[in-house]
Amino acid sequence: MKVLDHTYTDIGHAGATGATGNGNTTFSVSVPYTSTFKTGMQEGIVVLYQTNNAGSTFTAAIMVKELL
C-alpha cells in the first residue's frame, strides 16, 4: 500500500497482508506518510497493489484520491 502526493511521489508505504491466505479476506494497515506541503491540506492518492502468489509482479491496483 502506498500514499502518493500530488506529483505521484511515494510519501509513505506499508505492507498489507490479508487475514487468510486465499479468496476474499479482510486487512487493516496504518500507513505513515510525510506530506510535501508545508501548510494546509494537499491532494494525494492512496494505492493498494495486488501481487501474484509469488509476490513478484503487480496484478491489480485500486487507487483512491484523498485529501491528506
HTML snippet that shows the backbone in 3Dmol.js (N, CA, C, O; Angstrom):
<script src="https://3Dmol.org/build/3Dmol-min.js"></script>
<div id="view" style="width:600px;height:400px;position:relative"></div>
<script>
const pdb = `
ATOM      1  N   MET A   1       0.848  -1.149   0.000  1.00  0.00           N
ATOM      2  CA  MET A   1       0.000   0.000   0.000  1.00  0.00           C
ATOM      3  C   MET A   1       0.901   1.220   0.000  1.00  0.00           C
ATOM      4  O   MET A   1       1.909   1.247   0.705  1.00  0.00           O
ATOM      5  N   LYS A   2       0.543   2.240  -0.793  1.00  0.00           N
ATOM      6  CA  LYS A   2       1.338   3.461  -0.876  1.00  0.00           C
ATOM      7  C   LYS A   2       0.446   4.687  -0.751  1.00  0.00           C
ATOM      8  O   LYS A   2      -0.742   4.657  -1.070  1.00  0.00           O
ATOM      9  N   VAL A   3       1.058   5.764  -0.276  1.00  0.00           N
ATOM     10  CA  VAL A   3       0.448   7.086  -0.313  1.00  0.00           C
ATOM     11  C   VAL A   3       1.304   7.916  -1.260  1.00  0.00           C
ATOM     12  O   VAL A   3       2.511   8.050  -1.059  1.00  0.00           O
ATOM     13  N   LEU A   4       0.675   8.474  -2.298  1.00  0.00           N
ATOM     14  CA  LEU A   4       1.369   9.293  -3.285  1.00  0.00           C
ATOM     15  C   LEU A   4       0.921  10.736  -3.141  1.00  0.00           C
ATOM     16  O   LEU A   4      -0.247  10.995  -2.854  1.00  0.00           O
ATOM     17  N   ASP A   5       1.844  11.688  -3.339  1.00  0.00           N
ATOM     18  CA  ASP A   5       1.453  13.092  -3.274  1.00  0.00           C
ATOM     19  C   ASP A   5       0.883  13.539  -4.618  1.00  0.00           C
ATOM     20  O   ASP A   5       0.657  12.714  -5.503  1.00  0.00           O
ATOM     21  N   HIS A   6       0.650  14.843  -4.772  1.00  0.00           N
ATOM     22  CA  HIS A   6       0.020  15.368  -5.987  1.00  0.00           C
ATOM     23  C   HIS A   6       0.887  15.199  -7.233  1.00  0.00           C
ATOM     24  O   HIS A   6       0.383  15.325  -8.349  1.00  0.00           O
ATOM     25  N   THR A   7       2.181  14.916  -7.064  1.00  0.00           N
ATOM     26  CA  THR A   7       3.068  14.659  -8.207  1.00  0.00           C
ATOM     27  C   THR A   7       3.340  13.164  -8.374  1.00  0.00           C
ATOM     28  O   THR A   7       4.232  12.771  -9.126  1.00  0.00           O
ATOM     29  N   TYR A   8       2.574  12.341  -7.675  1.00  0.00           N
ATOM     30  CA  TYR A   8       2.682  10.874  -7.709  1.00  0.00           C
ATOM     31  C   TYR A   8       3.995  10.355  -7.109  1.00  0.00           C
ATOM     32  O   TYR A   8       4.453   9.264  -7.447  1.00  0.00           O
ATOM     33  N   THR A   9       4.590  11.148  -6.218  1.00  0.00           N
ATOM     34  CA  THR A   9       5.787  10.724  -5.495  1.00  0.00           C
ATOM     35  C   THR A   9       5.367   9.922  -4.273  1.00  0.00           C
ATOM     36  O   THR A   9       4.436  10.310  -3.567  1.00  0.00           O
ATOM     37  N   ASP A  10       6.037   8.817  -4.019  1.00  0.00           N
ATOM     38  CA  ASP A  10       5.765   7.971  -2.854  1.00  0.00           C
ATOM     39  C   ASP A  10       6.163   8.730  -1.592  1.00  0.00           C
ATOM     40  O   ASP A  10       7.343   9.007  -1.380  1.00  0.00           O
ATOM     41  N   ILE A  11       5.167   9.074  -0.739  1.00  0.00           N
ATOM     42  CA  ILE A  11       5.459   9.778   0.514  1.00  0.00           C
ATOM     43  C   ILE A  11       5.171   8.903   1.730  1.00  0.00           C
ATOM     44  O   ILE A  11       5.331   9.347   2.867  1.00  0.00           O
ATOM     45  N   GLY A  12       4.749   7.668   1.495  1.00  0.00           N
ATOM     46  CA  GLY A  12       4.514   6.726   2.583  1.00  0.00           C
ATOM     47  C   GLY A  12       4.099   5.383   2.025  1.00  0.00           C
ATOM     48  O   GLY A  12       3.439   5.309   0.989  1.00  0.00           O
ATOM     49  N   HIS A  13       4.484   4.324   2.709  1.00  0.00           N
ATOM     50  CA  HIS A  13       4.095   2.992   2.250  1.00  0.00           C
ATOM     51  C   HIS A  13       4.166   1.999   3.404  1.00  0.00           C
ATOM     52  O   HIS A  13       4.883   2.204   4.384  1.00  0.00           O
ATOM     53  N   ALA A  14       3.410   0.926   3.261  1.00  0.00           N
ATOM     54  CA  ALA A  14       3.382  -0.153   4.255  1.00  0.00           C
ATOM     55  C   ALA A  14       2.887  -1.412   3.562  1.00  0.00           C
ATOM     56  O   ALA A  14       2.212  -1.341   2.535  1.00  0.00           O
ATOM     57  N   GLY A  15       3.221  -2.553   4.122  1.00  0.00           N
ATOM     58  CA  GLY A  15       2.745  -3.824   3.593  1.00  0.00           C
ATOM     59  C   GLY A  15       1.335  -4.116   4.089  1.00  0.00           C
ATOM     60  O   GLY A  15       0.996  -3.803   5.231  1.00  0.00           O
ATOM     61  N   ALA A  16       0.527  -4.706   3.244  1.00  0.00           N
ATOM     62  CA  ALA A  16      -0.835  -5.099   3.617  1.00  0.00           C
ATOM     63  C   ALA A  16      -0.990  -6.585   3.319  1.00  0.00           C
ATOM     64  O   ALA A  16      -0.826  -7.013   2.176  1.00  0.00           O
ATOM     65  N   THR A  17      -1.303  -7.369   4.340  1.00  0.00           N
ATOM     66  CA  THR A  17      -1.466  -8.810   4.179  1.00  0.00           C
ATOM     67  C   THR A  17      -2.854  -9.207   4.650  1.00  0.00           C
ATOM     68  O   THR A  17      -3.295  -8.795   5.723  1.00  0.00           O
ATOM     69  N   GLY A  18      -3.539 -10.005   3.851  1.00  0.00           N
ATOM     70  CA  GLY A  18      -4.881 -10.445   4.200  1.00  0.00           C
ATOM     71  C   GLY A  18      -4.904 -11.362   5.405  1.00  0.00           C
ATOM     72  O   GLY A  18      -3.895 -11.978   5.750  1.00  0.00           O
ATOM     73  N   ALA A  19      -6.071 -11.448   6.050  1.00  0.00           N
ATOM     74  CA  ALA A  19      -6.235 -12.283   7.243  1.00  0.00           C
ATOM     75  C   ALA A  19      -6.178 -13.771   6.915  1.00  0.00           C
ATOM     76  O   ALA A  19      -5.783 -14.575   7.759  1.00  0.00           O
ATOM     77  N   THR A  20      -6.572 -14.147   5.692  1.00  0.00           N
ATOM     78  CA  THR A  20      -6.499 -15.546   5.271  1.00  0.00           C
ATOM     79  C   THR A  20      -5.670 -15.632   3.998  1.00  0.00           C
ATOM     80  O   THR A  20      -5.434 -14.620   3.338  1.00  0.00           O
ATOM     81  N   GLY A  21      -5.231 -16.827   3.654  1.00  0.00           N
ATOM     82  CA  GLY A  21      -4.314 -16.998   2.536  1.00  0.00           C
ATOM     83  C   GLY A  21      -4.929 -16.898   1.161  1.00  0.00           C
ATOM     84  O   GLY A  21      -4.301 -16.349   0.257  1.00  0.00           O
ATOM     85  N   ASN A  22      -6.148 -17.412   0.961  1.00  0.00           N
ATOM     86  CA  ASN A  22      -6.743 -17.440  -0.371  1.00  0.00           C
ATOM     87  C   ASN A  22      -8.166 -16.917  -0.329  1.00  0.00           C
ATOM     88  O   ASN A  22      -8.830 -16.980   0.706  1.00  0.00           O
ATOM     89  N   GLY A  23      -8.636 -16.398  -1.465  1.00  0.00           N
ATOM     90  CA  GLY A  23     -10.012 -15.932  -1.572  1.00  0.00           C
ATOM     91  C   GLY A  23     -10.218 -14.568  -0.943  1.00  0.00           C
ATOM     92  O   GLY A  23      -9.262 -13.869  -0.606  1.00  0.00           O
ATOM     93  N   ASN A  24     -11.492 -14.200  -0.789  1.00  0.00           N
ATOM     94  CA  ASN A  24     -11.833 -12.915  -0.183  1.00  0.00           C
ATOM     95  C   ASN A  24     -11.378 -12.879   1.262  1.00  0.00           C
ATOM     96  O   ASN A  24     -11.485 -13.875   1.977  1.00  0.00           O
ATOM     97  N   THR A  25     -10.874 -11.741   1.691  1.00  0.00           N
ATOM     98  CA  THR A  25     -10.376 -11.609   3.056  1.00  0.00           C
ATOM     99  C   THR A  25     -10.451 -10.151   3.486  1.00  0.00           C
ATOM    100  O   THR A  25     -10.829  -9.285   2.696  1.00  0.00           O
ATOM    101  N   THR A  26     -10.100  -9.885   4.704  1.00  0.00           N
ATOM    102  CA  THR A  26     -10.042  -8.525   5.225  1.00  0.00           C
ATOM    103  C   THR A  26      -8.599  -8.202   5.588  1.00  0.00           C
ATOM    104  O   THR A  26      -7.769  -9.098   5.744  1.00  0.00           O
ATOM    105  N   PHE A  27      -8.314  -6.911   5.721  1.00  0.00           N
ATOM    106  CA  PHE A  27      -6.996  -6.485   6.185  1.00  0.00           C
ATOM    107  C   PHE A  27      -7.131  -5.112   6.825  1.00  0.00           C
ATOM    108  O   PHE A  27      -8.110  -4.398   6.611  1.00  0.00           O
ATOM    109  N   SER A  28      -6.141  -4.767   7.602  1.00  0.00           N
ATOM    110  CA  SER A  28      -6.061  -3.449   8.221  1.00  0.00           C
ATOM    111  C   SER A  28      -4.596  -3.055   8.261  1.00  0.00           C
ATOM    112  O   SER A  28      -3.741  -3.870   8.608  1.00  0.00           O
ATOM    113  N   VAL A  29      -4.301  -1.811   7.908  1.00  0.00           N
ATOM    114  CA  VAL A  29      -2.913  -1.351   7.907  1.00  0.00           C
ATOM    115  C   VAL A  29      -2.872   0.149   8.178  1.00  0.00           C
ATOM    116  O   VAL A  29      -3.732   0.894   7.706  1.00  0.00           O
ATOM    117  N   SER A  30      -1.885   0.584   8.930  1.00  0.00           N
ATOM    118  CA  SER A  30      -1.612   2.009   9.120  1.00  0.00           C
ATOM    119  C   SER A  30      -0.450   2.376   8.211  1.00  0.00           C
ATOM    120  O   SER A  30       0.560   1.674   8.167  1.00  0.00           O
ATOM    121  N   VAL A  31      -0.598   3.484   7.483  1.00  0.00           N
ATOM    122  CA  VAL A  31       0.443   3.901   6.546  1.00  0.00           C
ATOM    123  C   VAL A  31       0.961   5.276   6.969  1.00  0.00           C
ATOM    124  O   VAL A  31       0.303   6.286   6.717  1.00  0.00           O
ATOM    125  N   PRO A  32       2.123   5.327   7.605  1.00  0.00           N
ATOM    126  CA  PRO A  32       2.686   6.636   7.948  1.00  0.00           C
ATOM    127  C   PRO A  32       3.160   7.342   6.680  1.00  0.00           C
ATOM    128  O   PRO A  32       3.682   6.699   5.770  1.00  0.00           O
ATOM    129  N   TYR A  33       2.979   8.667   6.618  1.00  0.00           N
ATOM    130  CA  TYR A  33       3.429   9.420   5.451  1.00  0.00           C
ATOM    131  C   TYR A  33       3.912  10.795   5.885  1.00  0.00           C
ATOM    132  O   TYR A  33       3.552  11.281   6.958  1.00  0.00           O
ATOM    133  N   THR A  34       4.728  11.416   5.043  1.00  0.00           N
ATOM    134  CA  THR A  34       5.229  12.760   5.278  1.00  0.00           C
ATOM    135  C   THR A  34       4.746  13.639   4.138  1.00  0.00           C
ATOM    136  O   THR A  34       5.160  13.462   2.992  1.00  0.00           O
ATOM    137  N   SER A  35       3.871  14.585   4.450  1.00  0.00           N
ATOM    138  CA  SER A  35       3.304  15.464   3.438  1.00  0.00           C
ATOM    139  C   SER A  35       4.381  16.354   2.837  1.00  0.00           C
ATOM    140  O   SER A  35       5.285  16.800   3.543  1.00  0.00           O
ATOM    141  N   THR A  36       4.288  16.615   1.535  1.00  0.00           N
ATOM    142  CA  THR A  36       5.234  17.506   0.876  1.00  0.00           C
ATOM    143  C   THR A  36       4.783  18.957   0.940  1.00  0.00           C
ATOM    144  O   THR A  36       5.542  19.850   0.566  1.00  0.00           O
ATOM    145  N   PHE A  37       3.550  19.216   1.412  1.00  0.00           N
ATOM    146  CA  PHE A  37       3.078  20.583   1.617  1.00  0.00           C
ATOM    147  C   PHE A  37       3.529  21.050   2.987  1.00  0.00           C
ATOM    148  O   PHE A  37       3.492  20.283   3.949  1.00  0.00           O
ATOM    149  N   LYS A  38       3.954  22.297   3.083  1.00  0.00           N
ATOM    150  CA  LYS A  38       4.403  22.836   4.367  1.00  0.00           C
ATOM    151  C   LYS A  38       3.224  23.203   5.263  1.00  0.00           C
ATOM    152  O   LYS A  38       3.302  23.026   6.479  1.00  0.00           O
ATOM    153  N   THR A  39       2.132  23.711   4.688  1.00  0.00           N
ATOM    154  CA  THR A  39       0.944  24.070   5.467  1.00  0.00           C
ATOM    155  C   THR A  39      -0.300  23.644   4.707  1.00  0.00           C
ATOM    156  O   THR A  39      -0.295  23.579   3.478  1.00  0.00           O
ATOM    157  N   GLY A  40      -1.347  23.361   5.429  1.00  0.00           N
ATOM    158  CA  GLY A  40      -2.614  23.020   4.810  1.00  0.00           C
ATOM    159  C   GLY A  40      -2.672  21.606   4.271  1.00  0.00           C
ATOM    160  O   GLY A  40      -1.771  20.792   4.477  1.00  0.00           O
ATOM    161  N   MET A  41      -3.772  21.343   3.569  1.00  0.00           N
ATOM    162  CA  MET A  41      -4.001  20.010   3.013  1.00  0.00           C
ATOM    163  C   MET A  41      -3.485  19.939   1.582  1.00  0.00           C
ATOM    164  O   MET A  41      -3.293  20.961   0.923  1.00  0.00           O
ATOM    165  N   GLN A  42      -3.267  18.729   1.118  1.00  0.00           N
ATOM    166  CA  GLN A  42      -2.896  18.507  -0.268  1.00  0.00           C
ATOM    167  C   GLN A  42      -3.651  17.296  -0.792  1.00  0.00           C
ATOM    168  O   GLN A  42      -4.044  16.412  -0.030  1.00  0.00           O
ATOM    169  N   GLU A  43      -3.847  17.271  -2.107  1.00  0.00           N
ATOM    170  CA  GLU A  43      -4.441  16.094  -2.722  1.00  0.00           C
ATOM    171  C   GLU A  43      -3.397  14.996  -2.798  1.00  0.00           C
ATOM    172  O   GLU A  43      -2.219  15.253  -3.045  1.00  0.00           O
ATOM    173  N   GLY A  44      -3.840  13.789  -2.586  1.00  0.00           N
ATOM    174  CA  GLY A  44      -2.954  12.643  -2.685  1.00  0.00           C
ATOM    175  C   GLY A  44      -3.733  11.434  -3.150  1.00  0.00           C
ATOM    176  O   GLY A  44      -4.953  11.490  -3.302  1.00  0.00           O
ATOM    177  N   ILE A  45      -3.034  10.355  -3.373  1.00  0.00           N
ATOM    178  CA  ILE A  45      -3.651   9.115  -3.827  1.00  0.00           C
ATOM    179  C   ILE A  45      -3.205   7.982  -2.916  1.00  0.00           C
ATOM    180  O   ILE A  45      -2.016   7.820  -2.641  1.00  0.00           O
ATOM    181  N   VAL A  46      -4.168   7.205  -2.455  1.00  0.00           N
ATOM    182  CA  VAL A  46      -3.886   6.001  -1.683  1.00  0.00           C
ATOM    183  C   VAL A  46      -4.020   4.829  -2.650  1.00  0.00           C
ATOM    184  O   VAL A  46      -5.050   4.673  -3.305  1.00  0.00           O
ATOM    185  N   VAL A  47      -2.976   4.004  -2.736  1.00  0.00           N
ATOM    186  CA  VAL A  47      -2.937   2.909  -3.707  1.00  0.00           C
ATOM    187  C   VAL A  47      -2.741   1.584  -2.985  1.00  0.00           C
ATOM    188  O   VAL A  47      -1.844   1.443  -2.154  1.00  0.00           O
ATOM    189  N   LEU A  48      -3.584   0.622  -3.309  1.00  0.00           N
ATOM    190  CA  LEU A  48      -3.417  -0.750  -2.824  1.00  0.00           C
ATOM    191  C   LEU A  48      -3.080  -1.611  -4.033  1.00  0.00           C
ATOM    192  O   LEU A  48      -3.862  -1.699  -4.980  1.00  0.00           O
ATOM    193  N   TYR A  49      -1.920  -2.242  -3.997  1.00  0.00           N
ATOM    194  CA  TYR A  49      -1.480  -3.121  -5.081  1.00  0.00           C
ATOM    195  C   TYR A  49      -1.720  -4.573  -4.701  1.00  0.00           C
ATOM    196  O   TYR A  49      -1.537  -4.962  -3.547  1.00  0.00           O
ATOM    197  N   GLN A  50      -2.131  -5.372  -5.682  1.00  0.00           N
ATOM    198  CA  GLN A  50      -2.239  -6.822  -5.504  1.00  0.00           C
ATOM    199  C   GLN A  50      -1.110  -7.465  -6.287  1.00  0.00           C
ATOM    200  O   GLN A  50      -0.876  -7.123  -7.446  1.00  0.00           O
ATOM    201  N   THR A  51      -0.412  -8.393  -5.657  1.00  0.00           N
ATOM    202  CA  THR A  51       0.665  -9.104  -6.346  1.00  0.00           C
ATOM    203  C   THR A  51       0.226 -10.529  -6.659  1.00  0.00           C
ATOM    204  O   THR A  51      -0.776 -11.015  -6.136  1.00  0.00           O
ATOM    205  N   ASN A  52       0.995 -11.186  -7.520  1.00  0.00           N
ATOM    206  CA  ASN A  52       0.703 -12.593  -7.795  1.00  0.00           C
ATOM    207  C   ASN A  52       1.125 -13.436  -6.596  1.00  0.00           C
ATOM    208  O   ASN A  52       1.698 -12.907  -5.643  1.00  0.00           O
ATOM    209  N   ASN A  53       0.854 -14.725  -6.630  1.00  0.00           N
ATOM    210  CA  ASN A  53       1.167 -15.598  -5.486  1.00  0.00           C
ATOM    211  C   ASN A  53       2.649 -15.627  -5.147  1.00  0.00           C
ATOM    212  O   ASN A  53       3.014 -15.862  -3.995  1.00  0.00           O
ATOM    213  N   ALA A  54       3.506 -15.392  -6.130  1.00  0.00           N
ATOM    214  CA  ALA A  54       4.947 -15.359  -5.872  1.00  0.00           C
ATOM    215  C   ALA A  54       5.381 -14.004  -5.315  1.00  0.00           C
ATOM    216  O   ALA A  54       6.507 -13.853  -4.841  1.00  0.00           O
ATOM    217  N   GLY A  55       4.475 -13.015  -5.375  1.00  0.00           N
ATOM    218  CA  GLY A  55       4.782 -11.693  -4.848  1.00  0.00           C
ATOM    219  C   GLY A  55       5.738 -10.886  -5.705  1.00  0.00           C
ATOM    220  O   GLY A  55       6.321  -9.910  -5.233  1.00  0.00           O
ATOM    221  N   SER A  56       5.908 -11.284  -6.965  1.00  0.00           N
ATOM    222  CA  SER A  56       6.932 -10.640  -7.783  1.00  0.00           C
ATOM    223  C   SER A  56       6.411  -9.561  -8.728  1.00  0.00           C
ATOM    224  O   SER A  56       7.168  -8.666  -9.102  1.00  0.00           O
ATOM    225  N   THR A  57       5.133  -9.619  -9.127  1.00  0.00           N
ATOM    226  CA  THR A  57       4.598  -8.609 -10.038  1.00  0.00           C
ATOM    227  C   THR A  57       3.224  -8.166  -9.570  1.00  0.00           C
ATOM    228  O   THR A  57       2.499  -8.921  -8.922  1.00  0.00           O
ATOM    229  N   PHE A  58       2.872  -6.915  -9.911  1.00  0.00           N
ATOM    230  CA  PHE A  58       1.541  -6.407  -9.588  1.00  0.00           C
ATOM    231  C   PHE A  58       0.534  -6.974 -10.579  1.00  0.00           C
ATOM    232  O   PHE A  58       0.773  -6.968 -11.786  1.00  0.00           O
ATOM    233  N   THR A  59      -0.594  -7.465 -10.065  1.00  0.00           N
ATOM    234  CA  THR A  59      -1.638  -7.995 -10.932  1.00  0.00           C
ATOM    235  C   THR A  59      -2.872  -7.107 -10.947  1.00  0.00           C
ATOM    236  O   THR A  59      -3.710  -7.231 -11.841  1.00  0.00           O
ATOM    237  N   ALA A  60      -2.998  -6.208  -9.966  1.00  0.00           N
ATOM    238  CA  ALA A  60      -4.132  -5.292  -9.906  1.00  0.00           C
ATOM    239  C   ALA A  60      -3.784  -4.142  -8.964  1.00  0.00           C
ATOM    240  O   ALA A  60      -2.871  -4.245  -8.145  1.00  0.00           O
ATOM    241  N   ALA A  61      -4.530  -3.044  -9.097  1.00  0.00           N
ATOM    242  CA  ALA A  61      -4.334  -1.902  -8.205  1.00  0.00           C
ATOM    243  C   ALA A  61      -5.662  -1.183  -8.019  1.00  0.00           C
ATOM    244  O   ALA A  61      -6.476  -1.105  -8.939  1.00  0.00           O
ATOM    245  N   ILE A  62      -5.867  -0.662  -6.826  1.00  0.00           N
ATOM    246  CA  ILE A  62      -7.011   0.194  -6.515  1.00  0.00           C
ATOM    247  C   ILE A  62      -6.439   1.537  -6.100  1.00  0.00           C
ATOM    248  O   ILE A  62      -5.566   1.597  -5.234  1.00  0.00           O
ATOM    249  N   MET A  63      -6.922   2.625  -6.712  1.00  0.00           N
ATOM    250  CA  MET A  63      -6.424   3.965  -6.400  1.00  0.00           C
ATOM    251  C   MET A  63      -7.590   4.844  -5.970  1.00  0.00           C
ATOM    252  O   MET A  63      -8.636   4.863  -6.618  1.00  0.00           O
ATOM    253  N   VAL A  64      -7.400   5.578  -4.862  1.00  0.00           N
ATOM    254  CA  VAL A  64      -8.436   6.468  -4.347  1.00  0.00           C
ATOM    255  C   VAL A  64      -7.809   7.830  -4.083  1.00  0.00           C
ATOM    256  O   VAL A  64      -6.794   7.930  -3.393  1.00  0.00           O
ATOM    257  N   LYS A  65      -8.418   8.881  -4.636  1.00  0.00           N
ATOM    258  CA  LYS A  65      -7.927  10.239  -4.414  1.00  0.00           C
ATOM    259  C   LYS A  65      -8.451  10.739  -3.072  1.00  0.00           C
ATOM    260  O   LYS A  65      -9.641  10.618  -2.781  1.00  0.00           O
ATOM    261  N   GLU A  66      -7.558  11.300  -2.253  1.00  0.00           N
ATOM    262  CA  GLU A  66      -7.909  11.755  -0.906  1.00  0.00           C
ATOM    263  C   GLU A  66      -7.275  13.106  -0.625  1.00  0.00           C
ATOM    264  O   GLU A  66      -6.316  13.503  -1.287  1.00  0.00           O
ATOM    265  N   LEU A  67      -7.818  13.811   0.365  1.00  0.00           N
ATOM    266  CA  LEU A  67      -7.151  14.989   0.905  1.00  0.00           C
ATOM    267  C   LEU A  67      -6.282  14.532   2.056  1.00  0.00           C
ATOM    268  O   LEU A  67      -6.759  13.859   2.969  1.00  0.00           O
ATOM    269  N   LEU A  68      -5.014  14.889   2.021  1.00  0.00           N
ATOM    270  CA  LEU A  68      -4.061  14.469   3.048  1.00  0.00           C
ATOM    271  C   LEU A  68      -3.804  15.616   4.012  1.00  0.00           C
ATOM    272  O   LEU A  68      -3.027  15.467   4.956  1.00  0.00           O
TER     273      LEU A  68
END
`;
const viewer = $3Dmol.createViewer("view");
viewer.addModel(pdb, "pdb");
viewer.setStyle({}, {cartoon: {color: "spectrum"}});
viewer.zoomTo();
viewer.render();
</script>
